[in-house]
């Protein structure tokens, strides 16, 4: 009973903070709509700041491009799109800036998200590093791809991306503790039969929001730690029509899956499973990602996009 009361209180703190800081409601408006005294509203707003629900952060400007964002949303039928303005290279490191913009978007678009699925990648590592500390006790973060657990968790670089994002958001983490890829079919089957792995894989497609990166045919990073597909194999897959890879699975320019040597060696969410998740937020940018991004959009694998100005303009030029 006490736990239920604490959860309801936490939800009220977050709701009051959102109404005041995001929706522009006055304290009097909130008191009236939530049947609270104005003093209680004031106390809840102070608590929200003290507990990290509301944070004041100073960082590089998030220069948005609303007109270009509207064009991309309309052209590609996206639910949402965030585009960071290009700046001279000397002013910022591009991947870090993209991670910062994606982190700000993610933090402000978690309303209604009870389960966040994360497909670890190098790009999402920069998102994790850019997230501010939060307290979201009602949020569960789950691995969409298998990733071995780390014994030493004393630093950000020693834990994998999904766990790092969960720590920053202040949620509860459910890992899929296995190797991402198994060359030995028997070893893979044994890992799949592990209750914890089976449970995590079952939960993945039930996520409310998937946070994903995107791979080009230039390289295959797995979960960002090693490259299990050789350049020669990638060239053969490209010749067979593969345009990109996502969550370890390759697909062609129309978004149709292409079988590869790792198709039956992976442990993680399938493309069909990914499509069951209602919100699919992709963070990607760069000249090499334009054609893969167009293919991912055609396949329906992304409906919320965070990218940069040059990538957005090149993507529009493909139409």
C-alpha positions in Angstrom: 0.0 0.0 0.0 2.8 2.4 0.9 4.5 1.6 -2.4 1.3 2.4 -4.3 1.0 5.7 -2.5 4.7 6.6 -3.2 4.2 5.8 -6.9 1.0 8.0 -7.1 2.9 10.8 -5.4 5.8 10.5 -7.9 3.4 10.6 -10.8 1.7 13.7 -9.3 5.1 15.4 -8.9 5.9 14.7 -12.5 2.5 15.8 -13.8 2.5 19.0 -11.9 6.0 19.8 -13.1 5.1 19.1 -16.7 2.0 21.2 -16.6 3.9 24.1 -15.1 7.2 24.0 -17.1 6.1 22.4 -20.4 2.4 23.3 -20.8 2.6 26.8 -19.4 -0.1 26.4 -16.8 0.0 28.7 -13.8 0.1 27.4 -10.2 -3.5 28.5 -9.8 -4.6 26.6 -13.0 -2.9 23.5 -11.7 -4.4 23.8 -8.2 -7.9 24.1 -9.8 -7.5 21.2 -12.3 -5.9 18.8 -9.9 -8.0 19.7 -6.9 -5.0 20.9 -4.9 -4.2 23.9 -2.8 -1.9 26.5 -4.3 0.6 25.9 -1.5 0.6 22.2 -2.3 1.4 22.9 -6.0 4.2 25.2 -4.9 5.6 22.5 -2.6 5.4 19.9 -5.4 7.2 22.1 -7.9 10.0 22.7 -5.3 10.2 18.9 -4.8 10.4 18.3 -8.5 13.5 20.5 -8.7 15.0 18.9 -5.6 14.5 15.3 -6.8 15.8 16.0 -10.4 12.4 15.8 -12.1 13.0 19.3 -13.3 16.6 20.1 -14.2 18.3 23.3 -15.3 21.0 22.5 -17.9 23.4 24.7 -19.7 24.7 23.2 -23.0 25.3 24.1 -26.6 22.3 25.7 -28.4 19.9 23.2 -29.9 19.3 25.0 -33.1 16.2 23.5 -34.6 15.0 23.9 -38.2 11.2 23.8 -38.0 10.5 24.4 -41.7 12.9 21.6 -42.7 11.5 19.4 -40.0 8.0 20.0 -41.4 9.1 19.1 -44.9 10.6 15.8 -43.8 7.6 14.9 -41.7 5.3 15.5 -44.6 7.4 13.9 -47.3 8.2 10.8 -45.4 5.1 10.5 -43.3 7.1 10.7 -40.0 5.3 11.1 -36.7 8.1 13.5 -35.6 11.4 14.8 -36.7 14.2 16.8 -35.1 17.0 18.4 -37.1 20.0 20.1 -35.7 21.4 23.0 -37.6 24.9 22.4 -39.2 27.7 24.4 -37.6 31.3 24.8 -38.5 33.2 21.7 -37.6 35.5 23.5 -35.2 32.7 24.5 -32.9 31.6 21.0 -31.9 32.2 17.3 -32.4 29.4 16.2 -34.7 28.4 12.9 -33.1 28.4 14.5 -29.6 26.1 17.3 -30.8 23.7 14.8 -32.4 23.7 12.9 -29.2 23.0 16.1 -27.2 20.0 17.0 -29.5 18.7 13.4 -29.4 19.0 13.3 -25.6 17.0 16.6 -25.2 14.3 15.2 -27.4 14.1 11.9 -25.6 13.9 13.5 -22.2 10.9 15.6 -23.2 9.1 12.8 -25.0 8.8 10.1 -22.4 5.3 10.8 -21.3 3.3 7.6 -21.4 6.4 5.5 -22.0 6.5 2.6 -19.5 9.1 0.5 -21.4 12.0 1.8 -23.4 13.8 -0.6 -25.7 17.4 0.2 -26.6 19.3 -1.4 -29.4 23.0 -0.6 -28.4 25.1 1.1 -31.0 28.0 3.6 -31.2 25.6 6.5 -32.0 23.4 5.8 -29.0 26.5 5.8 -26.8 26.7 9.6 -27.4 23.0 9.9 -26.5 23.6 8.1 -23.2 26.5 10.5 -22.4 24.3 13.5 -23.1 21.4 12.6 -20.9 21.0 14.4 -17.6 20.3 12.5 -14.4 16.6 11.9 -13.7 14.3 9.9 -11.5 11.8 7.9 -13.4 10.9 5.0 -11.1 8.0 4.0 -13.4 10.3 3.5 -16.4 11.8 0.2 -17.5 14.7 0.1 -20.0 15.3 -3.1 -21.8 17.9 -4.4 -24.1 16.6 -5.1 -27.6 19.9 -6.8 -28.5 21.8 -9.3 -26.4 24.8 -7.8 -24.6 27.0 -9.5 -22.0 26.9 -8.2 -18.5 30.0 -6.3 -17.2 31.4 -7.2 -13.8 33.0 -3.7 -13.4 30.3 -0.9 -13.5 32.4 1.8 -11.9 32.4 4.0 -15.0 30.3 4.9 -18.0 32.6 3.2 -20.4 32.4 0.0 -18.5 28.7 -0.6 -18.9 26.8 -1.1 -22.1 24.6 1.5 -23.7 21.2 0.3 -22.5 22.3 0.2 -18.9 24.0 3.6 -19.2 20.8 5.2 -20.6 18.8 3.5 -17.8 21.1 4.9 -15.1 20.9 8.4 -16.5 17.1 8.3 -16.8 16.7 6.8 -13.3 14.6 3.8 -14.4 14.7 0.0 -13.9 16.9 -2.1 -16.2 16.2 -5.5 -17.7 19.3 -6.9 -19.6 19.5 -9.6 -22.2 22.8 -11.0 -20.9 24.2 -13.1 -23.7 26.5 -12.6 -26.6 25.1 -10.7 -29.5 26.3 -13.3 -32.0 27.1 -17.0 -31.7 29.0 -19.0 -34.4 28.1 -22.2 -32.6 24.4 -23.1 -33.1 24.4 -25.2 -29.9 25.8 -22.4 -27.8 23.3 -20.0 -29.2 20.4 -22.4 -28.5 21.6 -22.8 -24.9 21.7 -19.0 -24.5 18.2 -18.7 -25.9 16.9 -21.3 -23.4 18.2 -19.3 -20.5 15.1 -17.9 -18.6 16.5 -14.4 -18.3 17.4 -14.2 -22.0 14.0 -15.7 -23.1 12.2 -13.2 -20.8 14.1 -10.2 -22.2 13.5 -11.2 -25.8 9.8 -11.7 -25.1 9.5 -8.3 -23.6 11.4 -6.4 -26.3 8.5 -6.1 -28.9 6.2 -5.0 -26.1 8.1 -1.7 -25.6 6.3 1.6 -26.0 9.4 3.2 -27.6 12.4 1.8 -29.3 15.7 3.8 -29.4 17.7 2.7 -32.4 20.7 3.6 -34.6 21.3 2.6 -38.2 24.1 0.8 -40.0 25.4 1.4 -43.5 27.1 -1.1 -45.8 30.5 0.3 -45.0 30.8 -1.6 -41.7 28.9 -3.8 -39.3 29.6 -3.0 -35.7 27.3 -5.5 -34.0 26.5 -3.7 -30.7 29.3 -1.2 -31.2 32.0 -3.4 -29.7 33.4 -5.5 -32.6 32.8 -6.2 -36.3 31.5 -9.8 -36.9 30.9 -9.3 -40.6 34.0 -8.9 -42.8 34.2 -6.1 -45.5 34.2 -8.9 -48.2 30.9 -10.3 -46.8 29.5 -6.8 -46.7 30.4 -6.2 -50.3 28.7 -9.5 -51.3 25.6 -8.5 -49.4 25.5 -5.1 -51.1 25.8 -6.8 -54.5 22.9 -9.0 -53.5 20.8 -5.8 -52.9 21.4 -5.1 -49.2 21.3 -1.3 -48.5 21.6 -1.1 -44.7 21.4 -3.1 -41.4 19.4 -2.5 -38.3 19.5 -4.5 -35.1 21.8 -6.9 -36.9 19.4 -7.5 -39.8 20.1 -6.5 -43.4 17.4 -5.0 -45.7 17.3 -3.7 -49.3 16.4 -0.3 -50.7 12.7 -1.1 -50.3 13.0 -2.1 -46.7 12.7 -5.9 -47.3 14.9 -8.2 -45.2 18.0 -9.7 -46.9 19.3 -13.0 -45.5 22.9 -12.8 -44.3 25.5 -15.1 -42.7 24.5 -13.7 -39.3 20.7 -14.0 -39.6 20.7 -17.3 -37.6 23.5 -16.4 -35.3 22.1 -13.3 -33.6 20.3 -12.9 -30.3 18.0 -9.9 -30.3 14.8 -8.4 -31.7 13.8 -9.3 -35.2 12.7 -6.6 -37.7 9.1 -8.0 -37.4 9.4 -7.6 -33.7 10.7 -4.0 -34.0 7.6 -3.1 -36.1 5.4 -4.1 -33.2 6.8 -1.2 -31.2 4.5 1.8 -31.8 7.3 4.5 -31.5 10.6 3.8 -33.3 13.0 6.6 -32.7 16.1 6.5 -34.9 19.2 8.6 -34.3 21.5 8.8 -37.3 23.4 11.3 -39.5 26.1 11.5 -42.1 26.5 11.1 -45.9 26.9 7.3 -45.6 23.6 7.0 -43.8 21.4 8.8 -46.4 20.6 5.8 -48.6 20.2 3.5 -45.6 17.9 6.0 -43.9 15.7 6.2 -47.0 15.5 2.4 -47.1 14.7 2.3 -43.4 11.8 4.8 -43.9 10.5 2.7 -46.8 10.5 -0.3 -44.6 8.6 1.5 -41.8 11.4 0.9 -39.3 11.5 4.5 -38.2 8.7 7.0 -37.4 10.6 9.5 -35.2 13.9 10.8 -36.6 16.8 12.7 -35.1 19.3 13.8 -37.6 21.3 16.9 -38.8 20.7 19.5 -41.5 23.0 18.1 -44.2 21.6 14.6 -43.9 18.0 15.9 -44.0 18.6 17.9 -47.2 20.3 15.0 -48.9 17.5 12.7 -47.8 14.9 15.1 -49.4 17.0 15.1 -52.6 16.4 11.3 -53.0 12.8 12.0 -53.7 
